[in-house]
């Protein structure tokens, strides 16, 4: 093990002394000061003997609804109700960036209490309200203390197993499949059709998508992103020499994303989160849940397909209405990421106004990886050191786990279910050693979930009923899919096979009309599972940092094939030849396929098609008649 | 009236949130959750609309409508309350100390004839 790796394994020790990051500490101090000032201000009417209304309103500043305690009588019942509403308002703030909601509930309840007060307030209120406040702080303080203690225990347990687990992960992830060596098996061809069906429909239709809300994980935008990632993996690693409907599908997803319906959530969030009622540009301030995720998708598509159109000015234009449009391209999306990283005191920056999700910032950094790969920029080199330092100091708890969510304004962390599994495959795109550490921790902690099923096969058994973030229903499709993808990324076949077995057993595996899906999962989770099915060791990383071999960018391509009649399991060129594996998608039969980028006028030997030889026309094109029945390999190579 | 509406808003929003949380409650009957967990959207196919229609229960999409309606109603009530508070504030601004923050509790909480008469005299 190198010295750098040893330091990496010991890195969490630096953080386990209970020290907060400097920015977090400063934000929390500021919040405490503001709150103390508010309490002092609220108590002044009591000290000054002001009217009952002012005293009730003042005490209402201590806690949401506390003013109703001062009003007394039946109005006191509004105190717990207001607390509950305040909790709802906090959820609205977190859910959709409605920063005004908790402020309105708190200030509004104080004002209402002031208005409801009559001649005098309840005499015990000036004592009870501060006591309630102290009890609330004590409750949260004790809970945080308990978590810190549990984190330290967890850290010790991790430290004991990490070196061996890390070494194991390094060994597993050492070898990636050779380019051009793979084809999709029939089951995976059927699984890929799930994504192709959704992507190839007209972009103003949303059949097969979950339509629940456009703010949180079930939003269309995330479904689009992950369907795009799955297609990008297929393009990069199985069919880099296939254009046709595979490219169309990915471009359709990108164009679909530009529709106002997908990004209009930002109009609302700008208003109620930034108090900005004029400029709704979704790729300007904050909103890394768009720039990071969409940037990744566009970048991966460009790398995998060789299509550079989204580098052109205005190629990614978000149109608000007939008069206003926000013209972007992949460069401006990456520029927005860089500017926001540089401008944020935390370096990592928010999705919804105020809320910083490290997971979305992983997407953002991966989008910069893609930009650097495509255009030779140095965004990652320039931004990653500070980004990692802030991740370590401001967003990592004492067990070494990345904090799911932190408030930019208050510095407070909020419990949010993310873990090493979800970060590992992103981190593999820009810090592979850290990614392996994350997976080393995850795989150790997953060992307890490996059980035997009735057939004696190894499967995953996760606690509880799970939750599918793609439709907010109980279920494990997303969790299994995510574990499958992470395990595949690090070559961990034991856990990958267990995850796949659990998916097939628990998640409603169905194959209808040649399309394979998980009926109990959301569309988003199906996309995750599909990514996991397609990926092999380091595939996700390589689709952002390498792309297909250079020969595929110049060699012959399969340009035309009818969907779903002709399904492509492999399309790979080594420069002069073209290696295809096709399946029939609508029954066995004869079909015509088109090949391009042949050498004009050159004669090619063909195996697997009806003709044994074909001559490219003056534009380098040729058509082939093929009879598809089951797996059908076809090879084109220049005739001797 | 206004405080009753405020209470309605509080209760409706809390119930809406509670309803969402209860979907994940561990004591829910298993069979119900199994039925609910089948996602008809996954059955849709580009070239087979009939297959999708066959598995799409008629109740699937309208399920969300009552929740949306409740949220819209709650939002509407909140807007009415907010507008009422603003009007009350503007109408009584500068009046005596008892009408704290421009909201007279007799006008606000008790919609009695005498209170209305008081309003009418302003």
Contacts between the chains, C-beta under 8 A, distances in Angstrom:
chain1	res1	chain2	res2	distance
A	51	B	97	5.9
A	51	B	98	7.6
A	51	B	100	6.4
A	53	B	98	7.9
A	53	B	100	3.1
A	53	B	101	6.9
A	54	B	100	6.6
A	57	B	100	7.4
A	57	B	101	7.1
A	78	B	6	7.8
A	78	B	7	7.1
A	78	B	10	7.5
A	81	B	7	7.0
A	81	B	10	4.5
A	81	B	11	7.2
A	81	B	14	7.2
A	82	B	10	7.0
A	84	B	10	7.1
A	84	B	14	4.8
A	85	B	9	7.9
A	85	B	10	5.0
A	85	B	13	6.1
A	85	B	14	6.7
A	87	B	17	7.8
A	88	B	13	5.1
A	88	B	14	6.6
A	88	B	17	5.2
A	91	B	17	6.9
A	108	B	85	7.9
A	111	B	85	7.6
A	111	B	101	5.6
A	111	B	103	7.7
A	112	B	3	7.5
A	112	B	6	6.9
A	112	B	103	7.8
A	114	B	100	5.2
A	114	B	101	5.3
A	114	B	103	7.8
A	115	B	100	6.2
A	115	B	101	5.6
A	115	B	103	3.5
A	115	B	104	7.8
A	115	B	105	6.0
A	115	B	108	5.8
A	116	B	3	7.0
A	116	B	105	5.5
A	116	B	108	7.1
A	116	B	109	6.6
A	117	B	100	7.2
A	117	B	105	7.3
A	118	B	105	6.2
A	194	B	42	7.6
A	196	B	46	7.6
A	197	B	44	7.2
A	197	B	45	5.4
A	197	B	46	3.9
A	197	B	47	7.7
A	198	B	44	7.8
A	198	B	46	7.7
A	200	B	46	5.8
A	201	B	46	5.7
A	207	B	44	4.8
A	207	B	52	7.3
A	208	B	41	5.5
A	208	B	42	7.3
A	208	B	44	3.6
A	208	B	45	7.7
A	208	B	52	7.9
A	209	B	41	6.3
A	210	B	39	7.1
A	210	B	41	5.3
A	212	B	64	7.3
A	464	B	26	7.6
A	465	B	24	7.0
A	465	B	26	6.8
A	465	B	33	7.4
A	467	B	24	6.6
A	471	B	39	6.4
A	472	B	20	7.5
A	472	B	23	7.3
A	473	B	23	6.9
A	473	B	36	6.4
A	473	B	37	5.6
A	473	B	39	7.8
A	474	B	23	7.6
A	474	B	24	6.0
A	474	B	33	5.8
A	474	B	37	6.4
A	475	B	37	5.4
A	508	B	37	7.6
A	508	B	38	6.5
A	510	B	42	7.9
A	510	B	43	7.7
A	512	B	43	6.8
A	512	B	45	7.2
A	512	B	48	7.8
A	512	B	51	5.8
A	513	B	45	5.4
A	513	B	47	7.6
A	513	B	48	5.0
A	513	B	51	5.8
A	515	B	45	5.5
A	517	B	42	4.6
A	517	B	43	7.3
A	518	B	42	6.7
A	519	B	38	5.4
A	519	B	39	6.3
A	519	B	42	5.4
A	519	B	43	6.8
A	520	B	37	4.6
A	520	B	38	6.1
A	520	B	39	6.6
A	521	B	39	6.4
A	521	B	42	6.7
A	522	B	39	6.0
A	522	B	41	7.8
A	523	B	39	7.5
A	523	B	41	5.6
A	523	B	42	6.6
A	526	B	42	5.9
A	564	B	46	7.4
A	564	B	47	6.1
A	586	B	47	7.8
